[in-house]
Amino acid sequence: MTKLSVNINKVATLRNSRGGNTPNVLQAAIDVQEFGGDGVTVHPRPDERHIRYKDVYDIRPVIKTEFNIEGYPSKEFIDLVLAVRPHQVTLVPDPPEALTSNAGWDTVTHMTFLQDVIGRFSDAGIRTSIFVDTDLKNIEGAVKTNTDRIELYTEPYATNFTKDREAAIAPFVEAAELANKIGLKINAGHDLNLDNLKYFNERIPYLKEVSIGHALISDALYIGLEKTIQLYKQQLIK
């Protein structure tokens, strides 16, 4: 069964919009695990507009499943990850002003940089994953960075799913086949939801983990966090 890591950034966004500590981000991390989530994902940004660096330190001790920290590998981010020691770090190429993740790494252009960063995390015993699109040259470049996994950037799939799901999934199947062949494990994330997740999971047999935040937290506003997590997990049964 593909694992579900719940991104709780949107819980922090709601908290920050009002000040104070409601909703409680730490409790959300605890509840995600209690309700069946296989892991917790956070994406701290330099402006701390949702998850704050302090949140990352506070959350780490309550993690009983898996902790995934994603972000752009600035010096501050690298220092945070090395101090907190999550189970997995996912590297994304977002500039600080980006609203959300919107592209994968050009692993050829940034090969040396990624090798250096991944080497530091690997030496610390932290599993690494890098955010990539379905361009096969970036898949081939990813394995040369020595990363453990890739995370397929699924926004193009989600956008085109309702138009032609076969066409939407095709490049992801090809990318996953290549990644598996060259020894990379595969995660996926971005705009996956209850409508498109099951089909994606069925067509990508090597999928290890999905990270889902915006859609899942939005669904939880209507049907509750516990039921929502269970519904998402049902889509991941193979």
N, C-alpha and C positions, 0 to 999 in steps of 0.2 A: 504494500500500500504506500502510495506517495505521501510524504509527510506534509503537514500544514503548519507553516510558521505564520503567526498573526502579527502584522505590523500595527503597532499601537500609536503611531504618530498622530493620527487624527484625534485620539483621546486627548493628547497633549495640546493639540490645536484648539480644541474646545475649552480646555482648562485655561489656556493662556489668553483667550479672548475676553475673559472676565476677571482674571486675577484669582488669587486664592488657590485652593487645592481641590476644586470640584469641576469635573470628575477627577478622581484620584488615580494618577497614572500608575503608581506602585500597585494599588489594588487591582487595576486592570491587568497588569502583568501576572499577578497571582491568579486572578479569575480565569484568564485565558488558558492557563495550564490546568486548573481545576476542572474546567469545562471541556477538556479533551484536546486542546491545541498541543501540537507536538513541539512547538517552540515559540519564542517571542522575538520579533524583529524590531529594531529601532534604527532611525536614520537621523542622527544629530547633524544639524547644519550650523555653519559659523554664526549666523544671526540668532540661533536658538528659537526660531519662530514656532517650533513645535516641541520636539524632544530637546531637553536641555542636557548639557554635559553632566550636571548634577543628577539628573534622572538616571543616566546610564550607570553611574556609581551606585545609586540607591537600588536599582533593579537587580544588579548582578547577584547579590546574596540570596534573593528569593527564587532564582531560577533553578528548577528541578528537572527541566527537560533539556532545552537547547536555547542558547542565546546567540543571536545573529546581529551583528552591528554592521550597518552598511553606510557608505559615504565616500566622499572624495578624499584621497589620501594626502591631505595637507599635513604639515608637521604636527599641528594640534590634534588632528584626528589620529595619526599614527601613535602619538604619545598616549592618547586616551585608550586606544585599543590595547596597547602593550601593558598599560596599567590595569585594565579591567580583565583582560584575558577571556574573551568570549569563546564559545566553541567554534564559531565561524565568523570571519570578516568578509564582507562582500564589497568589492571596490567598484565605485561608479564614477564616470567621468564628468559629473555635473559641475558646472561653474557655480560659485556661491549664490548668484542671483537667480538660478533656475527655480521655477515654481515646483517642478517635480522632475524625476528622472526622465529624460527624453531622447536618449541615444545610448548605444553601447560603445565600448572602447574600440579605437583603431589600434589593434594590438601590434601591428607592424610598426607604425610610427612611434608608439610609446613603449616598445619592447623593453628597452634598457631600464626605463623608469619602473615599469611593472615588475621586472625581474628583481630589481633592488628592493622594492617595497614588499613583494611577496616573500623574498628571502628573509627579511626581518621578521615577518609574521610566522613563517614556517619554523624558523629557529626558536621562536617562543612557543611552539607547539599549537599554534592556532590554524585551523583549517581555513583555506583561502578559496574564494570564488570571485570571478570577475564578470561584470555585466557586459554582454556582447549581443550584437544583432546576428542575423542569419547569414551574413556575408561569409562565405567559406574561407576566405583568406584570413578573416579575423578568428575563426575557429582554429585554423592551422597555426596562427600566431599565438593563440592562447596557450596551447600546449607547450610552446617554447618559453613561456613566462614562468613555467613550473607551478602554475596554479593547480589546486586539487580539483576544482570544479569551475564550470561556467554557469552564469545565470542568463538564460535567454530572455531578451527584452521583448515582451509579448504585446506591446501596444499595437503594432501593425496587425497582428492576428485578431485582437479584440475589435479593432476598427472595421476590419473586413469580414468578420465572422458572419454577420447578418446578411451580407451581400452574396457571398459564395464561400461557404466554410471549407470546401475542398481546396480552393485556391488559397484561402487564408492560411491553412495549416501546412500546405506543401513545402514552403521553404523551411519551416521549422522541423519537419520530418527529415528533410535532407541534412540540415545542420546537426540534428541530434544523431543521425546515423554516423556522420563523420566524427563527431565528438566522441561517441562511444567507441568507434573503431580505433581512434588514436589515444584512448585511455583517459578521457575526461569524463567525470561524473557531471550530471546535468540537473540544475535547478531552473526555475522559471518564475517570472513575475512581471507585473504591471498590467492593470486593467482586466485581470482575470476576475470572473464573477460567477454567479450561480447559473447563468445562461450558457457560458462558453467553456467553463472549466472541465466538465466531464468529457467533452469531445476532445479537448486538448490532451487530457490525461490518457485517454484511450489510444490516441494516435502517437503518443511519445512514450514507448514502452520502457525507456531507460530513465524516465523522470524520477528523481530522488526526492525533490522538495519544491513546494511552491510557497512564495511569500506574498500574502495578500493583506492589504490594509484598507484602502479607501472604500471599496465595494462592501467588504465584510462589515466594517464599522457602520457604514450607512445602512446596511440591512439590519444590523443589530438595533438601530433606533426604532424599528418597527416590530421586530419579532424577538428581541432580546438576544443578549450575547451568547448565552449557553445554547439555545436552539440554533442560532446562526452558525456557530462553530460546528455543531453536529451536521447541519445541512451541507456545509462545505466539505466536511470529511466524507460524507456519503458520495460526493462527486468524485472522490479520489480512490474509491475502491476499484481494484482491477480484477 
